[in-house]
Amino acid sequence: MLLNQSVIEIVADWSFWDKALPGGLLRQITLPKQLRMDLALIIQGVRRCGKSTLLSQLPKYYDLPLIDCYYCNFEDPRLMNDLNHELLSRIVALARKKTSLGKPCYFFFDEIQNVQGWEKWLYTQLERPKNNYFILTGSNSYLLSGEFGTALTGRHITLELFPFSFSEYKALFPKKTVEDYLVSGGFPRALTFEQPYQLLQEYFNDIILRDVLKRTHGRTPESIKQVVKMTFESCGSELSYRKIAAITGLTVDTVKSYLSACEDTYLLFACHYFAFSQKKQLSKQKKYYPIDSGLRYAITSTSGKDLGKSLELMVFLRLKQTYEQVFYWQELHKGEVDFIGVRGNTMVPYQVSWEGIMPRHEKALENFYGNFPQASEAIFISRENAVDFL
C-alpha cells in the first residue's frame, strides 16, 4: 500500500495548485449550471476524445479555487497496486486535512472505471454529502449499468463526449474545409500531430488492449482487431455476423461479444432497423459506424477517400448526439432511408449523399412515407449543406 505522502504527491502532480490550467477549446457540451455535492457529474466517452482536457477546464467554468480542486488519473502506473475504494477514501481524507474547515473540496477523478468498488463508494458519498463534489470520467458506456445505476437514479448527471464536431474543428482551424474534416476526423491531439494516422493507430491499439480485451476476457487482441477492422470497412452497410465468423474462424457468439464490447467502449455504434415491431426490428441486421472517420481511415485498408461514406458516418454521430435513438430503414425493391432520428413521437428521415440527392433517394422516401405517413419532413444532406449540419 502506498504511503500517504506518496498519495499526496501523486494527487499534487495531477492537480493545478501551483501551475496554470492548460488552455484549449471549451467543448460544445451542455454542462449543468452548477455543481452539487449530492449529484455526481460523470463524463463518458472514447479514450483520447478530450475528457481530461475538459476536466481541467471546469474549475474556470465554475469559478472554483484551484487550491480546493483535487485531480487524480487512475491510469497513473504508480497507483496500479492500490486501485480500490480505500484509495478513494484516503484521497478524500487527505484533502479534508489540507482544506480549511467548512470549505468545499472538488474531486476530479479521471478514468474511474479502473478503481475496484468505486460504484458503492461513490453511492455512500452522495447519500451522505460532506461538502465534497465529485466529477468523474470513464471510457466505458456501462459505467452506470446494473444495480449501481439503479441506486443512483436522480443522483448523477451523465454527459457523453465525442471527438470534435465540425464546428469545434472550424473554431481551431478556420481555413479547413468539410473535406479536410472528413479525412482527418476529430480526435484533438491527432489534428496537430505530424503523422496523425500513426497516432490514431496507437489510439486504436490502446482501446483494444485496455478496454475491449478486458471486457471480452480474450487472450490476445488480434482476433478482436480483425473483427473491428472488417466492421470499419463495412461502415454503413448491413453487417452479417455469420460472414465475419466464417472469415475469421470465430463463432457467431464470439463476434457478437466482441462488437458489444466495442460499443461499450465507444469504439463503434450499432444502428438498428426502424420498425414499430421489436420482433421485426431484431430480425434485421444492424449497421455499425466507427467513432470517427479519421480513425476509420487509419486502421482500414480502404483505398482512396470515400467522402460519401465518411459524410454518412459523421452525420450519424451528430444525429446520435441529437436524438434519443437513430435507426435506418430499408426494404427490398423499395430503397433505403439512411437514418431515422427519433425523439418522443417525432421521427425525422435523413438522406445523405456527398454528390447530391439522386432519384433513388426520393423513391425510397416515397416508399418510407407509404409505411410511416406520420413521419416529419425529410432532411437531405450533401456536400452543399454539410457545413450547416455538421
ZADOBA-575269 format. One record per residue (C-alpha): residue number from 1; residue in three letters; z, y, x. Coordinates in nm, 3 decimals. Layout:
ZADOBA-575269
+-----+--------+---------+---------+---------+
! num ! residu !      c3 !      c2 !      c1 !
+-----+--------+---------+---------+---------+
! NUM !    ala !       Z !       Y !       X !
...
+-----+--------+---------+---------+---------+
//
This chain:
ZADOBA-575269
+-----+--------+---------+---------+---------+
! num ! residu !      c3 !      c2 !      c1 !
+-----+--------+---------+---------+---------+
!   1 !    met !   0.000 !   0.000 !   0.000 !
!   2 !    leu !  -0.090 !   0.345 !   0.123 !
!   3 !    leu !   0.191 !   0.576 !   0.224 !
!   4 !    asn !   0.245 !   0.878 !   0.000 !
!   5 !    gln !   0.138 !   1.105 !   0.285 !
!   6 !    ser !  -0.194 !   0.921 !   0.307 !
!   7 !    val !  -0.249 !   0.961 !  -0.068 !
!   8 !    ile !  -0.177 !   1.333 !  -0.040 !
!   9 !    glu !  -0.427 !   1.365 !   0.247 !
!  10 !    ile !  -0.699 !   1.184 !   0.052 !
!  11 !    val !  -0.646 !   1.400 !  -0.256 !
!  12 !    ala !  -0.647 !   1.710 !  -0.033 !
!  13 !    asp !  -0.978 !   1.603 !   0.120 !
!  14 !    trp !  -1.139 !   1.581 !  -0.225 !
!  15 !    ser !  -0.973 !   1.892 !  -0.370 !
!  16 !    phe !  -1.057 !   2.259 !  -0.317 !
!  17 !    trp !  -0.717 !   2.401 !  -0.227 !
!  18 !    asp !  -0.833 !   2.558 !   0.099 !
!  19 !    lys !  -1.211 !   2.555 !   0.064 !
!  20 !    ala !  -1.464 !   2.719 !  -0.163 !
!  21 !    leu !  -1.614 !   2.540 !  -0.457 !
!  22 !    pro !  -1.971 !   2.428 !  -0.390 !
!  23 !    gly !  -2.250 !   2.616 !  -0.561 !
!  24 !    gly !  -2.520 !   2.466 !  -0.774 !
!  25 !    leu !  -2.680 !   2.494 !  -1.112 !
!  26 !    leu !  -2.441 !   2.477 !  -1.407 !
!  27 !    arg !  -2.576 !   2.195 !  -1.617 !
!  28 !    gln !  -2.709 !   2.249 !  -1.968 !
!  29 !    ile !  -2.447 !   2.032 !  -2.132 !
!  30 !    thr !  -2.221 !   2.129 !  -2.422 !
!  31 !    leu !  -1.869 !   2.138 !  -2.282 !
!  32 !    pro !  -1.559 !   2.177 !  -2.502 !
!  33 !    lys !  -1.438 !   2.536 !  -2.529 !
!  34 !    gln !  -1.103 !   2.445 !  -2.375 !
!  35 !    leu !  -0.925 !   2.151 !  -2.214 !
!  36 !    arg !  -0.636 !   1.985 !  -2.394 !
!  37 !    met !  -0.356 !   1.775 !  -2.247 !
!  38 !    asp !  -0.377 !   1.519 !  -2.531 !
!  39 !    leu !  -0.755 !   1.491 !  -2.515 !
!  40 !    ala !  -0.933 !   1.341 !  -2.214 !
!  41 !    leu !  -1.275 !   1.472 !  -2.117 !
!  42 !    ile !  -1.492 !   1.183 !  -1.999 !
!  43 !    ile !  -1.835 !   1.238 !  -1.840 !
!  44 !    gln !  -2.059 !   0.934 !  -1.817 !
!  45 !    gly !  -2.396 !   0.891 !  -1.650 !
!  46 !    val !  -2.601 !   0.711 !  -1.390 !
!  47 !    arg !  -2.497 !   0.739 !  -1.025 !
!  48 !    arg !  -2.621 !   1.049 !  -0.842 !
!  49 !    cys !  -2.715 !   1.241 !  -1.158 !
!  50 !    gly !  -2.469 !   1.521 !  -1.076 !
!  51 !    lys !  -2.136 !   1.415 !  -1.229 !
!  52 !    ser !  -1.933 !   1.500 !  -0.917 !
!  53 !    thr !  -2.101 !   1.839 !  -0.886 !
!  54 !    leu !  -2.024 !   1.912 !  -1.249 !
!  55 !    leu !  -1.658 !   1.824 !  -1.185 !
!  56 !    ser !  -1.649 !   2.079 !  -0.904 !
!  57 !    gln !  -1.789 !   2.347 !  -1.138 !
!  58 !    leu !  -1.533 !   2.301 !  -1.415 !
!  59 !    pro !  -1.243 !   2.499 !  -1.257 !
!  60 !    lys !  -1.462 !   2.811 !  -1.253 !
!  61 !    tyr !  -1.597 !   2.738 !  -1.601 !
!  62 !    tyr !  -1.244 !   2.707 !  -1.744 !
!  63 !    asp !  -1.091 !   2.968 !  -1.508 !
!  64 !    leu !  -0.841 !   2.725 !  -1.356 !
!  65 !    pro !  -0.630 !   2.794 !  -1.044 !
!  66 !    leu !  -0.774 !   2.570 !  -0.771 !
!  67 !    ile !  -0.427 !   2.504 !  -0.631 !
!  68 !    asp !  -0.343 !   2.319 !  -0.955 !
!  69 !    cys !  -0.662 !   2.109 !  -0.957 !
!  70 !    tyr !  -0.632 !   1.760 !  -0.808 !
!  71 !    tyr !  -0.951 !   1.573 !  -0.725 !
!  72 !    cys !  -0.997 !   1.212 !  -0.626 !
!  73 !    asn !  -1.309 !   0.999 !  -0.592 !
!  74 !    phe !  -1.218 !   0.633 !  -0.637 !
!  75 !    glu !  -1.507 !   0.516 !  -0.424 !
!  76 !    asp !  -1.332 !   0.651 !  -0.116 !
!  77 !    pro !  -1.306 !   0.346 !   0.115 !
!  78 !    arg !  -0.953 !   0.445 !   0.215 !
!  79 !    leu !  -0.842 !   0.355 !  -0.139 !
!  80 !    met !  -1.012 !   0.017 !  -0.166 !
!  81 !    asn !  -0.686 !  -0.182 !  -0.143 !
!  82 !    asp !  -0.493 !   0.040 !  -0.385 !
!  83 !    leu !  -0.727 !   0.072 !  -0.682 !
!  84 !    asn !  -0.480 !   0.012 !  -0.962 !
!  85 !    his !  -0.290 !   0.213 !  -1.224 !
!  86 !    glu !   0.005 !   0.253 !  -0.985 !
!  87 !    leu !  -0.216 !   0.467 !  -0.762 !
!  88 !    leu !  -0.287 !   0.697 !  -1.058 !
!  89 !    ser !   0.085 !   0.730 !  -1.130 !
!  90 !    arg !   0.153 !   0.815 !  -0.765 !
!  91 !    ile !  -0.115 !   1.085 !  -0.762 !
!  92 !    val !   0.032 !   1.243 !  -1.074 !
!  93 !    ala !   0.389 !   1.220 !  -0.941 !
!  94 !    leu !   0.293 !   1.376 !  -0.606 !
!  95 !    ala !   0.105 !   1.653 !  -0.785 !
!  96 !    arg !   0.402 !   1.732 !  -1.009 !
!  97 !    lys !   0.622 !   1.762 !  -0.697 !
!  98 !    lys !   0.379 !   2.008 !  -0.545 !
!  99 !    thr !   0.326 !   2.215 !  -0.861 !
! 100 !    ser !   0.577 !   2.469 !  -0.987 !
! 101 !    leu !   0.790 !   2.355 !  -1.280 !
! 102 !    gly !   0.624 !   2.427 !  -1.614 !
! 103 !    lys !   0.276 !   2.483 !  -1.472 !
! 104 !    pro !  -0.011 !   2.257 !  -1.583 !
! 105 !    cys !  -0.187 !   2.013 !  -1.348 !
! 106 !    tyr !  -0.557 !   1.930 !  -1.380 !
! 107 !    phe !  -0.671 !   1.587 !  -1.261 !
! 108 !    phe !  -1.039 !   1.530 !  -1.183 !
! 109 !    phe !  -1.087 !   1.157 !  -1.136 !
! 110 !    asp !  -1.435 !   1.056 !  -1.020 !
! 111 !    glu !  -1.577 !   0.702 !  -1.081 !
! 112 !    ile !  -1.266 !   0.595 !  -1.267 !
! 113 !    gln !  -1.412 !   0.253 !  -1.356 !
! 114 !    asn !  -1.316 !   0.133 !  -1.007 !
! 115 !    val !  -0.944 !   0.155 !  -1.088 !
! 116 !    gln !  -0.795 !  -0.157 !  -1.242 !
! 117 !    gly !  -0.587 !  -0.089 !  -1.552 !
! 118 !    trp !  -0.686 !   0.278 !  -1.579 !
! 119 !    glu !  -0.752 !   0.247 !  -1.953 !
! 120 !    lys !  -0.400 !   0.164 !  -2.067 !
! 121 !    trp !  -0.254 !   0.400 !  -1.811 !
! 122 !    leu !  -0.456 !   0.692 !  -1.949 !
! 123 !    tyr !  -0.366 !   0.594 !  -2.303 !
! 124 !    thr !   0.006 !   0.634 !  -2.224 !
! 125 !    gln !  -0.058 !   0.970 !  -2.056 !
! 126 !    leu !  -0.237 !   1.106 !  -2.362 !
! 127 !    glu !   0.013 !   0.963 !  -2.608 !
! 128 !    arg !   0.298 !   1.148 !  -2.437 !
! 129 !    pro !   0.140 !   1.452 !  -2.270 !
! 130 !    lys !   0.339 !   1.621 !  -1.994 !
! 131 !    asn !   0.131 !   1.930 !  -1.922 !
! 132 !    asn !  -0.129 !   1.720 !  -1.741 !
! 133 !    tyr !  -0.502 !   1.745 !  -1.814 !
! 134 !    phe !  -0.747 !   1.466 !  -1.735 !
! 135 !    ile !  -1.119 !   1.497 !  -1.666 !
! 136 !    leu !  -1.287 !   1.173 !  -1.564 !
! 137 !    thr !  -1.633 !   1.047 !  -1.472 !
! 138 !    gly !  -1.778 !   0.699 !  -1.482 !
! 139 !    ser !  -2.111 !   0.529 !  -1.413 !
! 140 !    asn !  -2.081 !   0.279 !  -1.696 !
! 141 !    ser !  -2.151 !   0.331 !  -2.065 !
! 142 !    tyr !  -1.896 !   0.064 !  -2.158 !
! 143 !    leu !  -1.600 !   0.268 !  -2.030 !
! 144 !    leu !  -1.475 !   0.324 !  -2.384 !
! 145 !    ser !  -1.565 !  -0.012 !  -2.533 !
! 146 !    gly !  -1.329 !  -0.264 !  -2.685 !
! 147 !    glu !  -0.960 !  -0.219 !  -2.756 !
! 148 !    phe !  -0.917 !   0.089 !  -2.537 !
! 149 !    gly !  -1.193 !   0.279 !  -2.711 !
! 150 !    thr !  -1.040 !   0.199 !  -3.050 !
! 151 !    ala !  -0.693 !   0.305 !  -2.938 !
! 152 !    leu !  -0.830 !   0.635 !  -2.806 !
! 153 !    thr !  -1.013 !   0.732 !  -3.123 !
! 154 !    gly !  -0.962 !   1.105 !  -3.154 !
! 155 !    arg !  -0.809 !   1.120 !  -2.806 !
! 156 !    his !  -1.119 !   1.181 !  -2.597 !
! 157 !    ile !  -1.443 !   1.373 !  -2.577 !
! 158 !    thr !  -1.725 !   1.181 !  -2.412 !
! 159 !    leu !  -2.030 !   1.355 !  -2.270 !
! 160 !    glu !  -2.337 !   1.188 !  -2.120 !
! 161 !    leu !  -2.502 !   1.348 !  -1.818 !
! 162 !    phe !  -2.863 !   1.271 !  -1.724 !
! 163 !    pro !  -3.075 !   1.375 !  -1.425 !
! 164 !    phe !  -3.216 !   1.730 !  -1.450 !
! 165 !    ser !  -3.415 !   1.819 !  -1.760 !
! 166 !    phe !  -3.735 !   2.014 !  -1.708 !
! 167 !    ser !  -3.566 !   2.346 !  -1.795 !
! 168 !    glu !  -3.294 !   2.276 !  -1.538 !
! 169 !    tyr !  -3.562 !   2.176 !  -1.287 !
! 170 !    lys !  -3.754 !   2.500 !  -1.353 !
! 171 !    ala !  -3.437 !   2.706 !  -1.305 !
! 172 !    leu !  -3.423 !   2.573 !  -0.948 !
! 173 !    phe !  -3.797 !   2.558 !  -0.880 !
! 174 !    pro !  -3.966 !   2.832 !  -1.086 !
! 175 !    lys !  -4.312 !   2.769 !  -0.939 !
! 176 !    lys !  -4.316 !   2.397 !  -1.011 !
! 177 !    thr !  -4.519 !   2.251 !  -1.298 !
! 178 !    val !  -4.467 !   1.981 !  -1.558 !
! 179 !    glu !  -4.687 !   1.754 !  -1.343 !
! 180 !    asp !  -4.455 !   1.812 !  -1.045 !
! 181 !    tyr !  -4.154 !   1.727 !  -1.258 !
! 182 !    leu !  -4.305 !   1.407 !  -1.396 !
! 183 !    val !  -4.381 !   1.285 !  -1.045 !
! 184 !    ser !  -4.053 !   1.387 !  -0.880 !
! 185 !    gly !  -3.811 !   1.317 !  -1.165 !
! 186 !    gly !  -3.477 !   1.494 !  -1.195 !
! 187 !    phe !  -3.226 !   1.337 !  -0.956 !
! 188 !    pro !  -3.075 !   1.652 !  -0.798 !
! 189 !    arg !  -3.045 !   1.560 !  -0.428 !
! 190 !    ala !  -3.383 !   1.387 !  -0.415 !
! 191 !    leu !  -3.554 !   1.711 !  -0.518 !
! 192 !    thr !  -3.466 !   1.875 !  -0.186 !
! 193 !    phe !  -3.486 !   1.568 !   0.039 !
! 194 !    glu !  -3.773 !   1.532 !   0.288 !
! 195 !    gln !  -3.855 !   1.179 !   0.172 !
! 196 !    pro !  -3.746 !   1.176 !  -0.193 !
! 197 !    tyr !  -3.877 !   0.830 !  -0.283 !
! 198 !    gln !  -3.690 !   0.677 !   0.011 !
! 199 !    leu !  -3.368 !   0.833 !  -0.116 !
! 200 !    leu !  -3.442 !   0.717 !  -0.472 !
! 201 !    gln !  -3.491 !   0.363 !  -0.343 !
! 202 !    glu !  -3.145 !   0.383 !  -0.191 !
! 203 !    tyr !  -3.007 !   0.502 !  -0.524 !
! 204 !    phe !  -3.172 !   0.206 !  -0.695 !
! 205 !    asn !  -3.022 !  -0.042 !  -0.447 !
! 206 !    asp !  -2.682 !   0.125 !  -0.481 !
! 207 !    ile !  -2.682 !   0.099 !  -0.860 !
! 208 !    ile !  -2.786 !  -0.267 !  -0.847 !
! 209 !    leu !  -2.524 !  -0.358 !  -0.585 !
! 210 !    arg !  -2.228 !  -0.153 !  -0.706 !
! 211 !    asp !  -2.271 !  -0.163 !  -1.080 !
! 212 !    val !  -2.523 !  -0.413 !  -1.218 !
! 213 !    leu !  -2.430 !  -0.703 !  -0.989 !
! 214 !    lys !  -2.065 !  -0.655 !  -1.077 !
! 215 !    arg !  -2.146 !  -0.667 !  -1.449 !
! 216 !    thr !  -2.355 !  -0.985 !  -1.426 !
! 217 !    his !  -2.135 !  -1.167 !  -1.171 !
! 218 !    gly !  -2.457 !  -1.251 !  -0.990 !
! 219 !    arg !  -2.456 !  -1.393 !  -0.639 !
! 220 !    thr !  -2.745 !  -1.188 !  -0.500 !
! 221 !    pro !  -2.919 !  -0.873 !  -0.619 !
! 222 !    glu !  -3.276 !  -0.989 !  -0.553 !
! 223 !    ser !  -3.339 !  -1.157 !  -0.889 !
! 224 !    ile !  -3.192 !  -0.856 !  -1.070 !
! 225 !    lys !  -3.421 !  -0.621 !  -0.876 !
! 226 !    gln !  -3.722 !  -0.836 !  -0.964 !
! 227 !    val !  -3.640 !  -0.820 !  -1.336 !
! 228 !    val !  -3.579 !  -0.445 !  -1.327 !
! 229 !    lys !  -3.900 !  -0.371 !  -1.134 !
! 230 !    met !  -4.103 !  -0.568 !  -1.388 !
! 231 !    thr !  -3.932 !  -0.376 !  -1.667 !
! 232 !    phe !  -4.003 !  -0.043 !  -1.498 !
! 233 !    glu !  -4.367 !  -0.137 !  -1.454 !
! 234 !    ser !  -4.398 !  -0.221 !  -1.824 !
! 235 !    cys !  -4.231 !   0.108 !  -1.922 !
! 236 !    gly !  -4.307 !   0.190 !  -2.285 !
! 237 !    ser !  -4.462 !  -0.148 !  -2.366 !
! 238 !    glu !  -4.304 !  -0.420 !  -2.576 !
! 239 !    leu !  -4.115 !  -0.648 !  -2.341 !
! 240 !    ser !  -4.126 !  -1.027 !  -2.355 !
! 241 !    tyr !  -3.809 !  -1.186 !  -2.217 !
! 242 !    arg !  -3.986 !  -1.522 !  -2.203 !
! 243 !    lys !  -4.269 !  -1.384 !  -1.992 !
! 244 !    ile !  -4.028 !  -1.231 !  -1.742 !
! 245 !    ala !  -3.823 !  -1.552 !  -1.736 !
! 246 !    ala !  -4.134 !  -1.759 !  -1.666 !
! 247 !    ile !  -4.244 !  -1.534 !  -1.380 !
! 248 !    thr !  -3.901 !  -1.506 !  -1.218 !
! 249 !    gly !  -3.784 !  -1.863 !  -1.277 !
! 250 !    leu !  -3.476 !  -1.738 !  -1.462 !
! 251 !    thr !  -3.357 !  -1.837 !  -1.808 !
! 252 !    val !  -3.423 !  -1.607 !  -2.104 !
! 253 !    asp !  -3.048 !  -1.555 !  -2.146 !
! 254 !    thr !  -3.015 !  -1.452 !  -1.781 !
! 255 !    val !  -3.296 !  -1.198 !  -1.818 !
! 256 !    lys !  -3.125 !  -1.056 !  -2.126 !
! 257 !    ser !  -2.790 !  -1.035 !  -1.946 !
! 258 !    tyr !  -2.949 !  -0.851 !  -1.652 !
! 259 !    leu !  -3.115 !  -0.594 !  -1.879 !
! 260 !    ser !  -2.796 !  -0.550 !  -2.080 !
! 261 !    ala !  -2.605 !  -0.477 !  -1.758 !
! 262 !    cys !  -2.874 !  -0.226 !  -1.658 !
! 263 !    glu !  -2.828 !  -0.049 !  -1.990 !
! 264 !    asp !  -2.451 !  -0.039 !  -1.935 !
! 265 !    thr !  -2.505 !   0.134 !  -1.602 !
! 266 !    tyr !  -2.762 !   0.385 !  -1.732 !
! 267 !    leu !  -3.041 !   0.242 !  -1.519 !
! 268 !    leu !  -3.262 !   0.193 !  -1.823 !
! 269 !    phe !  -3.254 !   0.217 !  -2.202 !
! 270 !    ala !  -3.384 !  -0.003 !  -2.483 !
! 271 !    cys !  -3.592 !   0.139 !  -2.767 !
! 272 !    his !  -3.579 !  -0.073 !  -3.082 !
! 273 !    tyr !  -3.840 !  -0.124 !  -3.353 !
! 274 !    phe !  -3.794 !   0.104 !  -3.655 !
! 275 !    ala !  -3.716 !  -0.069 !  -3.985 !
! 276 !    phe !  -3.455 !  -0.035 !  -4.257 !
! 277 !    ser !  -3.403 !  -0.411 !  -4.242 !
! 278 !    gln !  -3.188 !  -0.503 !  -3.944 !
! 279 !    lys !  -3.331 !  -0.853 !  -3.956 !
! 280 !    lys !  -3.685 !  -0.718 !  -3.916 !
! 281 !    gln !  -3.569 !  -0.475 !  -3.651 !
! 282 !    leu !  -3.417 !  -0.755 !  -3.443 !
! 283 !    ser !  -3.719 !  -0.981 !  -3.489 !
! 284 !    lys !  -3.938 !  -0.738 !  -3.294 !
! 285 !    gln !  -3.946 !  -0.697 !  -2.918 !
! 286 !    lys !  -3.779 !  -0.398 !  -2.756 !
! 287 !    lys !  -3.934 !  -0.140 !  -2.531 !
! 288 !    tyr !  -3.749 !  -0.025 !  -2.221 !
! 289 !    tyr !  -3.750 !   0.311 !  -2.046 !
! 290 !    pro !  -3.604 !   0.388 !  -1.698 !
! 291 !    ile !  -3.351 !   0.666 !  -1.648 !
! 292 !    asp !  -3.601 !   0.878 !  -1.452 !
! 293 !    ser !  -3.976 !   0.894 !  -1.386 !
! 294 !    gly !  -3.929 !   0.966 !  -1.015 !
! 295 !    leu !  -3.710 !   0.659 !  -0.978 !
! 296 !    arg !  -3.975 !   0.451 !  -1.156 !
! 297 !    tyr !  -4.243 !   0.563 !  -0.912 !
! 298 !    ala !  -4.013 !   0.500 !  -0.617 !
! 299 !    ile !  -3.946 !   0.134 !  -0.691 !
! 300 !    thr !  -4.263 !   0.006 !  -0.860 !
! 301 !    ser !  -4.599 !  -0.092 !  -0.716 !
! 302 !    thr !  -4.784 !   0.115 !  -0.976 !
! 303 !    ser !  -5.086 !   0.274 !  -0.811 !
! 304 !    gly !  -5.161 !   0.636 !  -0.889 !
! 305 !    lys !  -4.956 !   0.869 !  -1.105 !
! 306 !    asp !  -4.982 !   0.772 !  -1.470 !
! 307 !    leu !  -4.876 !   1.108 !  -1.611 !
! 308 !    gly !  -4.918 !   0.986 !  -1.968 !
! 309 !    lys !  -4.662 !   0.712 !  -1.919 !
! 310 !    ser !  -4.428 !   0.948 !  -1.733 !
! 311 !    leu !  -4.453 !   1.207 !  -2.011 !
! 312 !    glu !  -4.370 !   0.939 !  -2.268 !
! 313 !    leu !  -4.069 !   0.835 !  -2.060 !
! 314 !    met !  -3.934 !   1.187 !  -2.022 !
! 315 !    val !  -3.988 !   1.262 !  -2.392 !
! 316 !    phe !  -3.787 !   0.950 !  -2.478 !
! 317 !    leu !  -3.500 !   1.069 !  -2.257 !
! 318 !    arg !  -3.498 !   1.411 !  -2.425 !
! 319 !    leu !  -3.501 !   1.253 !  -2.770 !
! 320 !    lys !  -3.217 !   1.021 !  -2.670 !
! 321 !    gln !  -3.007 !   1.327 !  -2.591 !
! 322 !    thr !  -3.107 !   1.497 !  -2.917 !
! 323 !    tyr !  -3.094 !   1.230 !  -3.187 !
! 324 !    glu !  -2.837 !   0.972 !  -3.292 !
! 325 !    gln !  -3.097 !   0.697 !  -3.248 !
! 326 !    val !  -3.455 !   0.669 !  -3.120 !
! 327 !    phe !  -3.699 !   0.396 !  -3.232 !
! 328 !    tyr !  -4.068 !   0.309 !  -3.208 !
! 329 !    trp !  -4.293 !   0.182 !  -3.488 !
! 330 !    gln !  -4.595 !  -0.045 !  -3.456 !
! 331 !    glu !  -4.783 !  -0.271 !  -3.697 !
! 332 !    leu !  -5.082 !  -0.496 !  -3.634 !
! 333 !    his !  -5.407 !  -0.313 !  -3.715 !
! 334 !    lys !  -5.205 !  -0.007 !  -3.824 !
! 335 !    gly !  -5.141 !   0.155 !  -3.488 !
! 336 !    glu !  -4.826 !   0.279 !  -3.318 !
! 337 !    val !  -4.595 !   0.577 !  -3.353 !
! 338 !    asp !  -4.438 !   0.637 !  -3.013 !
! 339 !    phe !  -4.095 !   0.748 !  -3.133 !
! 340 !    ile !  -3.891 !   0.798 !  -3.447 !
! 341 !    gly !  -3.593 !   1.027 !  -3.397 !
! 342 !    val !  -3.317 !   0.955 !  -3.649 !
! 343 !    arg !  -3.023 !   1.180 !  -3.737 !
! 344 !    gly !  -2.839 !   1.101 !  -4.058 !
! 345 !    asn !  -3.102 !   1.063 !  -4.330 !
! 346 !    thr !  -3.361 !   1.258 !  -4.133 !
! 347 !    met !  -3.633 !   1.074 !  -3.939 !
! 348 !    val !  -3.894 !   1.257 !  -3.734 !
! 349 !    pro !  -4.202 !   1.077 !  -3.592 !
! 350 !    tyr !  -4.334 !   1.177 !  -3.248 !
! 351 !    gln !  -4.670 !   1.104 !  -3.090 !
! 352 !    val !  -4.704 !   1.156 !  -2.713 !
! 353 !    ser !  -5.031 !   1.175 !  -2.518 !
! 354 !    trp !  -5.094 !   1.356 !  -2.192 !
! 355 !    glu !  -5.462 !   1.420 !  -2.267 !
! 356 !    gly !  -5.407 !   1.526 !  -2.627 !
! 357 !    ile !  -5.379 !   1.362 !  -2.966 !
! 358 !    met !  -5.652 !   1.112 !  -3.049 !
! 359 !    pro !  -5.775 !   0.986 !  -3.391 !
! 360 !    arg !  -5.579 !   0.663 !  -3.334 !
! 361 !    his !  -5.254 !   0.863 !  -3.322 !
! 362 !    glu !  -5.332 !   1.030 !  -3.654 !
! 363 !    lys !  -5.433 !   0.699 !  -3.814 !
! 364 !    ala !  -5.107 !   0.539 !  -3.702 !
! 365 !    leu !  -4.911 !   0.826 !  -3.854 !
! 366 !    glu !  -5.102 !   0.792 !  -4.180 !
! 367 !    asn !  -5.004 !   0.426 !  -4.196 !
! 368 !    phe !  -4.647 !   0.508 !  -4.099 !
! 369 !    tyr !  -4.613 !   0.761 !  -4.383 !
! 370 !    gly !  -4.751 !   0.497 !  -4.617 !
! 371 !    asn !  -4.441 !   0.291 !  -4.535 !
! 372 !    phe !  -4.197 !   0.582 !  -4.497 !
! 373 !    pro !  -4.314 !   0.875 !  -4.712 !
! 374 !    gln !  -3.973 !   1.042 !  -4.682 !
! 375 !    ala !  -4.017 !   1.098 !  -4.306 !
! 376 !    ser !  -4.036 !   1.456 !  -4.178 !
! 377 !    glu !  -4.350 !   1.620 !  -4.044 !
! 378 !    ala !  -4.472 !   1.463 !  -3.721 !
! 379 !    ile !  -4.445 !   1.635 !  -3.384 !
! 380 !    phe !  -4.726 !   1.597 !  -3.129 !
! 381 !    ile !  -4.656 !   1.634 !  -2.757 !
! 382 !    ser !  -4.924 !   1.663 !  -2.488 !
! 383 !    arg !  -4.979 !   1.844 !  -2.159 !
! 384 !    glu !  -5.043 !   2.161 !  -2.361 !
! 385 !    asn !  -4.694 !   2.191 !  -2.511 !
! 386 !    ala !  -4.484 !   1.962 !  -2.290 !
! 387 !    val !  -4.326 !   2.268 !  -2.123 !
! 388 !    asp !  -4.172 !   2.378 !  -2.453 !
! 389 !    phe !  -4.040 !   2.033 !  -2.543 !
! 390 !    leu !  -3.905 !   1.902 !  -2.211 !
+-----+--------+---------+---------+---------+
//
